[in-house]
Amino acid sequence: MSESTDFALALAAFTMFFATIGPVDCAVIFANLTSKQSRASQVRMALKACSIATAVLLVAAAAGKFILTELGVSLPALQTSGGIILLLIALDMVFARPHGAFTITAPETSEARHKDDIVVFPLAIPLLAGPGAISSAIILAAKAQGELAGMAVVLGALLAVMAISALFMLMAQEIHRAMGVTAQNVVLRVSGILLAAVAMQFVFDGLAASGILATSK
């Protein structure tokens, strides 16, 4: 890969992971779920949840293409379907819908409040490593086409976003107090617009690679 290609992939990967993982929203939800925990417990839970989520996404990036190949799913099909899924998530984000990309349902929230350990569920999965983030990891890893430089760029973007998520969760109470609903929605909408653009590009790339766009001309 050339430097310009690496930069484009890095920018796309960081945008997708930041949008689908949602560090700010995760921090706000984390603050609500752990408001009665001690500071030491909050730190332990945040770091452990981020570690588990990172491991899940790394496995998805490393093994996703192999699994899809075994299932007979082509890269164009993955890019097109994944782009559509990410576009739906982006629309939820743009319109700030309460059932968006990285929210958890009311029953899940209620269950979490009554659990002694919420690290795996719902913090790590599905809050951090949700369907959108897992899809992004698989698509981006497949787009790197097995090239070492490309995979390093994708994994670097993933680790950077997870590090930001961990930092925001450690500062969750402060972020929750400082940010109002309006500020949270602004961040959500801007991320959604960027994710929608990237998602549509994946759809176009998938259709072009499949020959559908060329046939229709």
Order of alpha helices (4+ residues) and beta strands (2+ residues): alpha-alpha-alpha-alpha-alpha-alpha-alpha-alpha-alpha-alpha
